[in-house]
Amino acid sequence: MLLGVSVLAALVVGAVGYVNGRDSLQAAALNQVTSLRESRITELKRSFDQFTQTVVSQSRNASVIGATQAFEAGWRDLQDQPVTSADQSAVDAWYQDTFVPQLDQRSGGSANPEQFAPTRDPQTYLQARYTAPFDDYDKAIQRDDAGDGSTWSAAHAQYQSYFRQAVDAQGYEDLLLMNTDGDVVYSAYGGADLGSDLEDGPYRDSNLATGYEQALQLTNSDAVVVTDFGRYVPSLNVPTLWVMSPVAEDGRVIGVMAVQVPVDLITQVMTGNQGWKNDGLGDTGESYLVGDDNLMRSYPRQLLEHPKQYQQDVIAAGTAPATAKREVAVKGSVLLQQVNTTPVTRALQGKTGTVIANDYRGKETLAAYAPLEVDGLRWVVVAQMDTAEAFAPVNDFTRNIGLALVGIIVLVSLLSLLLAQVFVRPIRRLQTAVNRVSAGEIGVEVKTKQGDEIGDLGLAFNDMSRSLRVKQDLLDEQRRQNDTMLLTLMPEEVARRYKQGDETIAEDHQDVAVVYADIIGIDDFAAGLTAEESLSLVNDVWRSFDEAAARHGIERVRTTRSGYLASCGLSVPRVDNVRRVIEFAAEAEGVLERFNAQHGASIALRAGVDTGQVTSGLVGRSSIVYDMWGDAVSLAYRVQGIAPTPGVYATQRVVDKLGDRADVRDVGEVQTQSGPQRVWKLDRPSA
């Protein structure tokens, strides 16, 4: 009981602690990824706000307004500027030998140089002086003046240092100025898009062209257009995001300034400058952006830390091997990695929440998701951590709880074994005593100590044992009395069978001597006595008869007030049964003579004796009587009944067994079913 209660209590406490601890730890893990999601959203919005406000401020700056006007003027002057064959050859060679090879290497394709070659003289003219001389954009941005004396070069010499400083300070990937006709009249890096026509040129389908058209529609000079990521060929097909703001003078739009947002700006925000562990994200926690096309807009953590493992995992999750290989090669997943997961699907439906689901790597994660609206962009933010790590504290807690429970159960078990021996020892003594009593031993007692329930139980047992001993003594005494009474009513063997439960007890006997004695004159003697006195005297007579019968081996069968039926050879066969019966009858006469002398009475004995076959048994059910019947019994009764005077009368069969006797006299005969039977009187031999 102690063990059961203790184990149950430990299990209940452990279960409650486990459930509460598990829920708390799981809630903490959920709160962690949820907090990460919210912090990334807040930080990303703040960064975009700062970035766009910077672009708006610059587009309203007098230097930008002046530069837009100056480059537009220089662009118009170049419309009539002839292009020499040397310029054309230099530009063609740059596309053939520099731009296209770099583009093919970056994109993994095979491009045609003519697809991007300038189609207008001003574009060829500018690229021949500010693009073709360089095979590295970082070198191109350092040129202020090509020295050709053109109006455009004069503007470039005036404003290039300003824009170069702005690009370096803000980390722009590029800065472009477009006039209202769709011409890119300025590029800080002098790239392949310098002088391009966004309406009819090779980049008319780019996100730059789309954003430019939207920017021209803006009526507020403080508004901006932010394009989603798109592959931009002049940037070697790298995913590019633009922020554009109209450039206005006196309320009139004179152009558009476009700033290429560095991917690192978003990556730094989403990765926390790759400080995942400092943010409490362990080894697998991360956050990333996904667009409405289910493609990534930021870099995943595993790609940056373990690119080979990343490649294996995304391929196993269903990403095309070529795509995974490309991501590792370019060290980026923007517009490459497909993310068709439950968190992304729900977030694109406008839902915010948490879920346990497989991510783009096929790993089970605890993810917090939410939609993100930034300057018209429809993105999704997902913050996640592998469940194996997120719920590691839960698993550790569960293990600790389990070990603690096992330790408690073992301790309680050992303590229970020890205490059980203490508690059970007196009970075992009681059990031993009870077993002794149940085995028939009477008077068993146990040593007890008062003061507790077990001691009280021992005292009660001792009282019960003493009571059982007293009752057993009474029962034994009663049993002895009953046995004595039974023996007065029937022979010992019949009494034994009767006690064993035999209901029908009868037995035939072949050679039995029967005597039926009747007391003559008892009624006359008892006439002057009370019933008690009369019965007492008769009982004295019968008691004397019983003593005489016992001495001669005679078995009393039954008695009446004046009759006494006995036999010899009934239970114990005897060869001299007739002699014993005759001797008993003679002694019975002597008993009556002494009685007459003592009480002044004149009673006498008249007895009939026969020998032969008889039957004995119990007669009746509710009132059992032992009796004996048969021809010998009937004849003995009749013999004494026909005798006119007291004495001992015997049949011929008895006389025959006695042999020659001089003290027998013929007194007549009686009729039986087998014919007349001679009756003889046996005289008492003289003293």
C-alpha positions in Angstrom: 0.0 0.0 0.0 2.8 2.4 0.9 4.5 1.5 -2.4 1.4 1.9 -4.4 0.4 5.2 -2.8 3.9 6.6 -3.1 4.4 5.5 -6.7 0.9 6.9 -7.6 1.7 10.2 -5.9 5.1 10.4 -7.6 3.5 9.6 -11.0 0.8 12.2 -10.5 3.3 14.8 -9.4 5.6 13.9 -12.2 2.8 13.9 -14.8 1.6 17.3 -13.6 5.2 18.7 -13.6 5.8 17.1 -17.0 2.7 18.6 -18.6 3.3 22.0 -17.1 7.0 22.0 -17.8 6.5 20.7 -21.4 3.8 23.3 -22.1 6.0 26.1 -20.7 9.0 25.0 -22.7 7.0 24.6 -25.8 5.4 27.9 -25.3 8.9 29.4 -24.8 10.0 27.9 -28.1 6.9 29.2 -29.8 7.5 32.6 -28.3 11.1 32.6 -29.4 10.3 32.0 -33.1 7.3 34.4 -32.9 9.5 37.1 -31.4 12.1 36.5 -34.1 9.4 36.8 -36.8 8.1 40.1 -35.3 11.6 41.5 -34.8 12.6 40.7 -38.4 9.4 42.3 -39.7 10.0 45.4 -37.6 13.6 45.6 -38.6 12.9 45.1 -42.3 10.3 47.7 -42.4 12.5 50.1 -40.5 15.4 49.4 -42.9 13.2 49.9 -46.0 11.7 53.1 -44.5 15.2 54.5 -43.9 16.4 53.4 -47.3 13.4 54.9 -49.2 13.5 58.1 -47.2 17.1 58.4 -48.1 16.3 57.9 -51.8 13.4 60.5 -51.6 15.7 63.0 -49.9 18.4 62.5 -52.5 15.9 62.8 -55.4 14.9 66.2 -54.0 18.5 67.2 -53.5 19.6 70.1 -55.7 22.6 68.2 -56.9 20.4 65.3 -58.2 18.0 67.8 -59.8 21.0 69.6 -61.4 22.6 66.4 -62.5 19.4 65.2 -64.1 19.1 68.4 -66.1 22.8 68.4 -67.0 22.8 64.7 -68.1 19.6 65.3 -70.1 21.2 68.2 -71.9 24.3 66.2 -72.6 22.2 63.3 -73.9 20.4 65.7 -76.3 23.8 67.0 -77.6 24.9 63.4 -78.3 22.1 62.8 -80.6 24.1 64.5 -83.4 27.4 63.2 -82.3 28.8 60.7 -84.9 30.1 57.3 -83.7 33.5 56.3 -85.1 34.4 52.8 -86.1 36.9 52.7 -83.3 34.1 53.4 -80.8 31.9 50.7 -82.3 34.7 48.2 -82.3 35.5 48.9 -78.7 31.9 48.5 -77.6 31.4 45.3 -79.6 34.6 43.9 -78.2 33.5 44.7 -74.7 30.3 42.8 -75.1 32.0 39.9 -76.8 35.0 39.5 -74.6 33.9 40.9 -71.2 30.2 41.3 -70.6 28.8 38.2 -72.2 31.5 35.8 -70.7 30.8 37.2 -67.2 27.1 36.9 -67.8 27.4 33.3 -68.9 29.5 32.4 -66.0 27.1 34.0 -63.5 23.9 32.8 -65.1 25.1 29.4 -66.3 23.7 30.0 -69.8 25.0 31.1 -73.2 24.0 34.6 -74.3 24.3 36.3 -77.7 26.3 39.6 -77.5 24.2 41.1 -80.3 21.2 40.8 -78.0 22.5 43.5 -75.7 24.6 45.6 -78.1 23.7 49.3 -78.3 21.1 50.3 -80.9 21.7 54.1 -80.8 24.7 56.3 -81.4 24.5 58.1 -78.1 24.5 54.8 -76.2 27.5 53.5 -78.2 29.3 56.8 -77.7 29.0 56.8 -73.9 29.7 53.1 -73.5 32.8 53.4 -75.7 34.2 56.0 -73.1 32.7 55.0 -69.8 32.0 51.2 -70.1 34.1 49.4 -72.6 37.5 50.5 -71.2 36.9 48.6 -68.0 36.4 44.9 -67.2 35.4 45.7 -63.7 32.6 48.0 -62.6 34.5 49.0 -59.5 37.1 50.6 -61.8 34.5 52.2 -64.1 32.9 54.1 -61.2 36.2 55.8 -60.5 36.3 57.6 -63.9 35.1 61.2 -63.7 35.8 62.5 -67.2 36.6 60.7 -70.4 38.2 63.9 -71.8 36.2 64.0 -75.0 35.0 67.5 -74.4 31.3 66.6 -74.7 28.6 68.3 -72.6 27.7 64.9 -71.1 31.3 64.3 -70.0 31.3 67.8 -68.5 28.2 66.9 -66.5 29.8 63.5 -65.5 33.0 65.3 -64.4 30.9 67.6 -62.3 28.6 65.1 -60.6 30.4 61.7 -60.6 32.2 62.3 -57.4 28.9 63.2 -55.7 27.1 60.1 -56.8 30.2 57.9 -56.1 30.2 59.2 -52.6 26.4 58.5 -52.3 26.8 55.0 -53.6 29.7 54.2 -51.2 28.0 55.8 -48.2 24.6 54.1 -48.7 25.9 50.8 -50.2 23.9 51.1 -53.4 24.6 48.5 -56.0 24.0 51.1 -58.7 22.3 54.5 -59.2 20.6 55.5 -62.4 19.1 58.6 -63.8 16.4 58.4 -66.5 14.8 61.2 -68.5 11.1 61.3 -69.2 11.6 59.6 -72.5 12.8 56.3 -70.9 16.5 56.9 -71.6 19.1 55.9 -69.0 21.0 59.1 -69.2 23.4 58.2 -66.3 24.8 55.1 -64.5 27.1 55.4 -61.6 29.0 52.3 -62.5 28.7 52.9 -66.3 27.2 49.5 -66.9 25.6 47.9 -69.9 22.4 49.8 -69.2 24.0 53.2 -69.7 22.2 54.9 -72.5 19.6 52.1 -72.8 16.0 52.8 -73.9 13.7 51.3 -71.3 10.8 51.6 -73.7 12.3 49.9 -76.8 15.7 48.6 -75.7 16.8 45.1 -74.6 15.8 45.8 -71.0 12.3 46.9 -71.7 10.9 43.8 -69.9 13.0 44.2 -66.8 11.7 45.3 -63.4 13.7 48.5 -63.9 11.4 49.4 -66.9 8.3 48.4 -65.0 9.3 50.5 -61.9 10.2 53.4 -64.2 6.8 53.6 -65.7 5.2 53.5 -62.3 7.5 56.2 -61.0 6.5 58.5 -63.8 2.9 58.1 -62.7 3.6 59.4 -59.2 2.1 62.8 -58.4 3.8 63.2 -55.0 7.5 63.8 -55.0 7.8 62.2 -51.6 6.5 58.8 -53.0 8.6 56.0 -54.1 8.2 52.9 -56.2 9.8 49.7 -54.9 10.1 46.8 -57.3 10.2 43.2 -56.4 13.3 41.2 -57.1 13.8 40.4 -60.7 16.8 39.2 -62.7 18.6 42.1 -64.3 21.0 41.4 -67.1 23.2 44.5 -66.8 24.0 43.2 -63.2 25.0 39.9 -64.7 21.5 38.5 -64.2 21.7 38.9 -60.5 18.3 39.3 -58.7 17.8 43.0 -58.4 15.4 45.2 -56.4 14.9 48.9 -57.3 13.8 51.9 -55.3 12.7 54.8 -57.6 11.7 58.3 -57.0 10.7 61.0 -59.5 13.0 64.0 -59.8 11.0 67.2 -60.0 11.7 70.9 -60.5 9.1 73.4 -59.7 6.5 70.7 -59.5 7.4 69.3 -62.9 8.9 65.8 -63.2 12.1 66.0 -65.2 13.3 62.4 -64.6 13.5 59.4 -62.4 16.3 58.4 -60.0 16.6 54.6 -59.5 18.7 53.0 -56.8 19.6 49.4 -56.9 19.0 48.0 -53.4 21.8 45.7 -52.3 20.8 42.2 -51.5 23.0 42.4 -48.4 20.6 44.9 -46.9 17.8 42.3 -46.7 20.2 39.5 -45.9 21.7 41.4 -43.0 18.3 42.1 -41.6 17.0 38.5 -42.0 20.1 36.9 -40.7 20.9 39.4 -38.0 24.3 40.0 -39.6 24.7 36.2 -39.4 24.5 36.4 -35.6 22.0 33.6 -35.2 23.5 32.2 -32.0 23.7 35.6 -30.4 20.0 35.9 -31.1 19.4 32.7 -29.2 18.6 30.7 -32.4 21.0 27.8 -31.6 22.3 25.8 -34.5 19.2 25.7 -36.7 17.1 28.8 -36.1 16.7 31.3 -38.9 14.3 33.7 -40.7 13.8 34.2 -44.4 11.6 36.0 -46.9 9.5 34.4 -49.6 7.7 36.2 -52.5 4.2 35.5 -53.8 5.8 33.3 -56.5 7.0 31.0 -53.6 10.6 31.9 -54.4 13.1 33.0 -51.7 13.9 36.7 -51.3 16.7 36.2 -48.8 19.5 33.7 -48.0 18.9 30.7 -45.8 21.2 30.1 -42.9 22.3 26.6 -43.9 23.4 27.8 -47.4 25.7 30.3 -45.8 27.1 28.0 -43.1 27.0 24.5 -44.6 26.5 24.8 -48.3 27.2 21.1 -49.1 24.8 19.9 -46.5 22.2 22.4 -47.7 22.6 21.1 -51.3 22.0 17.5 -50.1 19.0 18.4 -48.0 17.1 20.5 -50.6 17.7 17.9 -53.3 16.3 15.3 -50.9 13.3 17.6 -50.3 12.5 17.9 -54.0 14.6 20.8 -55.3 16.1 20.1 -58.8 19.8 19.2 -58.5 20.8 21.8 -61.0 19.0 24.5 -59.0 20.6 23.4 -55.8 24.0 23.3 -57.4 23.4 26.8 -58.8 22.5 28.1 -55.4 25.8 26.8 -53.9 27.8 28.1 -56.9 26.4 31.7 -56.6 26.1 31.5 -52.8 22.5 32.8 -53.0 19.0 31.4 -53.2 17.0 34.5 -54.2 14.7 33.7 -57.1 16.1 30.1 -57.0 14.9 28.2 -54.0 11.3 27.2 -54.2 9.4 27.2 -50.9 6.1 25.4 -51.1 5.5 24.8 -47.4 2.5 25.1 -45.0 3.7 28.3 -43.3 4.3 30.1 -46.7 0.9 29.0 -48.0 -0.9 30.2 -45.0 1.0 33.5 -44.9 0.2 34.1 -48.6 -3.5 33.7 -47.6 -3.0 36.5 -45.1 -2.8 34.4 -42.0 -0.4 34.8 -39.1 0.5 32.0 -36.7 2.7 29.2 -35.8 2.9 25.6 -37.0 5.0 22.5 -36.9 5.7 21.5 -40.5 8.4 20.4 -42.8 10.4 23.2 -44.4 12.1 23.6 -47.8 14.8 21.2 -46.6 12.3 18.5 -45.6 13.1 19.0 -42.0 10.4 19.2 -39.3 10.5 22.7 -37.9 8.6 24.9 -35.5 7.7 27.9 -37.7 6.2 31.3 -37.1 4.8 32.9 -40.2 3.2 36.2 -41.2 2.5 38.2 -44.4 4.6 41.3 -45.0 3.6 44.4 -46.9 6.5 46.7 -47.7 6.0 49.6 -50.1 3.6 47.5 -52.2 5.7 44.3 -52.0 3.8 41.1 -51.0 6.2 39.0 -49.2 6.1 36.4 -46.4 8.3 36.3 -43.3 9.0 32.9 -41.8 11.0 32.3 -38.6 11.8 28.8 -37.8 13.8 26.3 -35.8 14.2 22.5 -36.2 11.9 20.8 -33.7 14.7 18.6 -32.6 16.5 21.6 -31.3 13.5 23.7 -30.4 12.0 21.0 -28.2 15.4 19.8 -26.9 14.7 21.4 -23.5 11.4 19.6 -23.5 13.2 16.3 -24.2 15.8 17.0 -21.5 13.1 18.0 -19.1 11.2 14.8 -19.9 14.3 12.7 -19.4 15.1 14.4 -16.1 11.5 13.9 -14.9 11.7 10.2 -15.9 15.0 9.7 -14.1 13.7 11.5 -11.0 10.6 9.3 -11.0 12.6 6.2 -11.4 14.9 7.2 -8.5 11.9 8.0 -6.3 10.2 4.7 -7.2 13.3 2.8 -6.4 13.8 4.6 -3.1 10.2 4.1 -2.1 10.4 0.5 -3.1 13.4 -0.2 -0.9 11.8 1.8 1.9 8.5 -0.1 1.4 10.3 -3.4 1.6 12.0 -2.4 4.9 8.8 -1.0 6.4 6.7 -3.9 5.1 8.9 -6.3 7.1 8.3 -4.1 10.2 4.6 -3.9 9.6 4.0 -7.5 8.5 6.1 -9.2 11.3 3.3 -9.1 13.9 0.7 -9.9 11.2 2.7 -13.0 10.3 2.8 -14.0 13.9 -1.0 -13.6 13.9 -1.2 -15.6 10.7 0.8 -18.4 12.2 -1.4 -18.5 15.2 -4.5 -18.5 13.0 -3.1 -21.4 11.0 -2.5 -23.3 14.2 -6.1 -22.7 15.4 -7.4 -23.7 12.0 -5.3 -26.9 12.3 -7.2 -27.7 15.5 -4.9 -26.4 18.2 -6.7 -24.8 21.0 -5.5 -22.1 23.4 -3.0 -20.5 21.0 -2.0 -16.9 21.9 0.4 -14.4 20.4 2.7 -11.8 21.9 1.3 -8.3 21.3 2.3 -4.7 22.0 -0.5 -2.4 22.9 -0.8 1.0 21.3 -1.7 0.4 17.7 -4.2 -1.3 15.5 -2.1 -4.5 15.1 -1.7 -4.7 18.9 -5.5 -4.4 19.3 -5.9 -7.1 16.7 -3.6 -9.4 18.7 -5.5 -8.8 21.9 -8.7 -9.5 20.1 -7.2 -12.7 18.7 -6.1 -13.9 22.2 -9.5 -13.2 23.6 -11.1 -15.1 20.7 -8.6 -18.0 21.2 -9.5 -18.2 25.0 -13.1 -18.1 24.1 -12.7 -20.9 21.6 -10.9 -23.0 24.2 -13.7 -22.6 26.7 -16.3 -23.3 24.1 -14.4 -26.3 22.9 -14.2 -27.7 26.4 -18.0 -27.3 26.7 -18.5 -28.9 23.3 -16.2 -31.8 24.3 -18.1 -32.3 27.5 -21.4 -32.1 25.7 -20.0 -34.6 23.1 -19.0 -37.0 25.9 -22.5 -36.7 27.4 -24.1 -37.3 24.0 -21.8 -40.3 23.4 -22.7 -41.7 26.8 -26.4 -41.1 26.1 -26.1 -42.8 22.7 -24.4 -45.8 24.3 -27.3 -46.1 26.7 -29.7 -46.2 23.7 -27.8 -48.4 21.3 -24.6 -50.4 21.0 -21.3 -48.7 20.4 -20.9 -49.8 16.8 -24.4 -48.6 15.9 -23.8 -45.3 17.7 -20.6 -44.9 15.7 -22.4 -45.4 12.4 -25.2 -43.1 13.5 -22.7 -40.3 14.3 -21.1 -40.8 10.8 -24.5 -40.0 9.3 -25.9 -43.3 8.3 -29.7 -42.9 8.1 -30.7 -46.6 7.7 -28.8 -48.9 10.1 -30.0 -52.5 10.2 -28.1 -55.8 10.5 -28.9 -59.5 10.6 -27.4 -61.8 13.3 -27.4 -65.6 12.9 -26.8 -66.9 16.4 -28.0 -64.6 19.2 -29.3 -65.5 22.6 -32.3 -63.3 23.6 -33.8 -62.7 27.0 -36.9 -60.7 27.7 -37.5 -60.1 31.4 -40.7 -58.8 32.9 -41.1 -57.6 36.5 -44.2 -58.9 38.1 -45.9 -57.0 40.9 -44.3 -53.6 40.2 -47.6 -51.9 39.8 -48.9 -53.1 43.2 -45.7 -52.1 44.9 -45.8 -48.6 43.3 -49.5 -48.0 44.1 -48.6 -46.2 47.3 -45.7 -44.3 45.9 -45.4 -41.0 43.9 -44.4 -41.2 40.3 -40.9 -39.9 41.0 -40.4 -42.4 43.8 -41.7 -45.2 41.7 -39.6 -44.3 38.7 -36.5 -43.9 40.9 -36.9 -47.4 42.3 -37.4 -48.9 38.8 -34.3 -47.1 37.6 -32.3 -48.6 40.5 -33.5 -52.0 39.4 -32.5 -51.5 35.8 -29.2 -50.1 36.9 -28.5 -53.3 38.8 -29.6 -55.3 35.7 -27.2 -53.2 33.5 -24.3 -53.9 35.9 -25.1 -57.6 35.8 -25.4 -57.6 32.0 -22.1 -55.9 31.7 -20.5 -58.6 33.9 -21.9 -61.4 31.8 -21.3 -59.7 28.4 -25.0 -59.1 27.8 -26.1 -56.2 25.6 -29.2 -54.3 26.8 -31.5 -53.5 23.8 -34.3 -51.6 25.4 -36.3 -51.2 28.6 -39.8 -50.3 29.5 -41.2 -49.5 32.9 -41.5 -53.2 33.6 -39.7 -54.9 30.8 -36.1 -55.5 30.0 -34.9 -56.8 26.5 -31.3 -57.9 26.2 -29.2 -60.2 24.1 -25.8 -61.9 23.9 -23.8 -62.4 20.7 -25.4 -59.5 18.9 -22.5 -57.1 18.5 -19.8 -59.5 19.7 -20.4 -63.1 18.6 -20.0 -65.5 21.5 -20.2 -69.4 21.4 -21.5 -69.4 25.1 -24.2 -66.8 24.5 -26.9 -69.1 25.9 -25.1 -69.8 29.1 -24.3 -66.1 29.6 -28.0 -65.2 29.2 -29.1 -67.9 31.7 -26.5 -66.7 34.2 -27.7 -63.1 33.7 -31.3 -64.1 34.3 -30.3 -66.0 37.5 -28.4 -62.9 38.8 -31.4 -60.7 37.9 -33.6 -62.9 40.1 -31.1 -62.3 42.9 -31.3 -58.5 42.3 -35.0 -58.6 42.8 -34.8 -60.7 45.9 -32.4 -58.1 47.4 -34.7 -55.3 46.4 -37.7 -57.1 48.1 -35.7 -57.6 51.2 -34.6 -53.9 51.2 -38.0 -52.4 50.5 -40.4 -55.0 51.8 -41.7 -55.6 48.4 -42.9 -58.8 46.7 -41.9 -58.3 43.1 -40.5 -61.1 41.0 -38.8 -61.8 37.6 -40.4 -63.7 34.7 -38.0 -64.1 31.9 -38.2 -65.8 28.5 -35.1 -67.0 26.7 -34.6 -68.1 23.1 -31.8 -68.3 20.6 -31.6 -68.0 16.9 -31.6 -65.4 14.1 -32.5 -61.7 14.9 -32.3 -58.3 13.2 -31.2 -55.1 14.9 -31.3 -51.5 13.9 -32.5 -48.0 14.4 -36.2 -47.4 14.0 -37.8 -44.0 13.2 -36.4 -40.7 11.8 -37.4 -37.8 14.1 -37.3 -40.1 17.2 -34.6 -42.7 16.8 -35.1 -46.0 18.8 -32.7 -48.9 18.8 -34.6 -52.2 18.6 -34.2 -55.8 17.9 -36.7 -58.1 16.2 -37.0 -61.5 14.7 -38.3 -65.0 15.6 -36.0 -65.4 18.6 -37.2 -62.0 20.0 -40.9 -62.8 19.5 -40.6 -66.3 20.9 -38.7 -65.1 24.0 -41.5 -62.5 24.6 -44.2 -65.2 24.2 -42.4 -67.7 26.3 -42.4 -65.4 29.3 -45.9 -64.2 28.6 -47.5 -67.7 28.9 -45.6 -68.5 32.1 -48.1 -68.7 35.0 -45.5 -68.0 37.7 -42.2 -66.1 38.1 -39.0 -67.8 36.9 -36.8 -68.3 33.9 -38.4 -70.0 30.9 -36.5 -71.3 27.9 -37.3 -72.8 24.5 -36.2 -76.2 23.4 -33.4 -74.6 21.4 -32.0 -73.1 24.5 -32.3 -76.3 26.6 -30.5 -78.2 23.8 -27.6 -75.8 23.9 -27.4 -76.1 27.7 -26.9 -79.8 27.6 -27.9 -82.1 30.4 -29.4 -80.2 33.3 -31.4 -81.6 36.2 -33.0 -78.2 37.0 -35.3 -78.0 33.9 -39.0 -78.8 33.9 -41.4 -79.1 31.0 -44.2 -76.5 31.4 -45.9 -76.8 28.0 -45.6 -75.5 24.6 -46.4 -72.4 22.4 -47.5 -72.3 18.8 -45.3 -70.7 16.1 -45.4 -70.5 12.4 -43.0 -73.4 12.2 -45.0 -75.5 14.6 -45.3 -75.9 18.3 -42.3 -75.1 20.5 -41.7 -76.8 23.8 -41.2 -74.5 26.8 -39.0 -75.4 29.8 -38.6 -73.7 33.2 -35.1 -73.4 34.5 -35.0 -73.8 38.3 -32.3 -71.9 40.2 -29.6 -74.1 41.5 -29.6 -74.3 45.3 -27.0 -72.3 47.1 
